Amino acid sequence: MKKKLLSIFLAVLLCGSAAQAAEGGVWMYAVSVGKADAILVGVDGHAALIDAGYAHSRGKILAAMRHMGVDRLDAVFATHT
């Protein structure tokens, strides 16, 4: 179910917003959180986080959010536990 929701979200984000991509309305920012990456994605003022790593990675995630001007997340997806 989680993978299905993630797939739907990414399809809408990437396909449904293709027109805004040319105007810079879509962005992605990868954050190294140890063995993997956390990914911040945004479109039209909305932001989501895909994976976040362990609790000790929160400083990196918060720094990336500040860097991208994100003050809140509209969605968080955990692809595995």
C-alpha positions in Angstrom: 0.0 0.0 0.0 2.8 2.4 0.9 4.6 1.8 -2.4 1.3 2.3 -4.3 0.7 5.7 -2.6 4.3 6.8 -3.2 4.0 5.8 -6.9 0.8 7.8 -7.2 2.3 10.8 -5.5 5.4 10.8 -7.7 3.3 10.3 -10.9 1.2 13.3 -10.1 4.2 15.3 -9.0 6.3 14.5 -12.1 3.6 14.2 -14.8 0.9 16.6 -13.6 3.3 19.4 -13.0 5.4 19.2 -16.1 4.3 22.7 -17.2 5.5 24.2 -13.9 8.8 22.4 -14.2 9.9 24.8 -16.9 9.1 27.7 -14.6 11.0 26.3 -11.7 7.8 25.2 -9.8 9.1 21.7 -9.2 12.2 20.8 -7.3 14.0 17.9 -5.6 16.7 17.9 -3.0 18.6 14.8 -1.9 20.1 14.6 1.6 22.6 12.0 2.6 21.4 10.5 5.9 23.9 7.6 6.3 23.4 4.5 4.3 20.7 6.1 2.1 19.2 9.4 1.1 16.2 11.4 2.2 14.5 13.2 -0.6 12.7 16.5 -0.3 10.4 17.3 -3.2 8.3 20.3 -3.8 5.7 21.6 -6.2 3.7 24.9 -6.1 4.6 25.7 -2.6 3.9 22.2 -1.2 6.7 20.0 0.1 7.0 16.3 0.9 9.8 14.2 2.4 10.5 10.7 1.1 12.4 8.7 3.8 14.3 10.4 6.6 16.9 8.0 7.9 17.4 7.5 11.6 16.5 10.1 14.3 20.0 11.4 14.5 19.6 12.6 10.9 17.0 15.2 11.8 19.5 18.0 11.9 20.4 17.3 8.2 16.8 17.2 7.2 15.9 20.4 9.0 19.0 22.1 7.5 17.9 21.0 4.0 14.4 22.3 4.7 15.7 25.7 5.7 17.9 25.8 2.6 15.0 25.1 0.4 12.7 27.5 2.2 10.4 24.8 3.6 8.8 25.5 6.9 6.4 22.6 7.0 5.8 19.3 5.2 2.5 18.4 3.5 3.4 14.7 3.3 6.0 12.3 4.6 6.5 8.9 3.0 8.5 6.0 4.6 9.3 3.5 1.9 10.5 0.9 4.4 10.8 0.4 8.2 
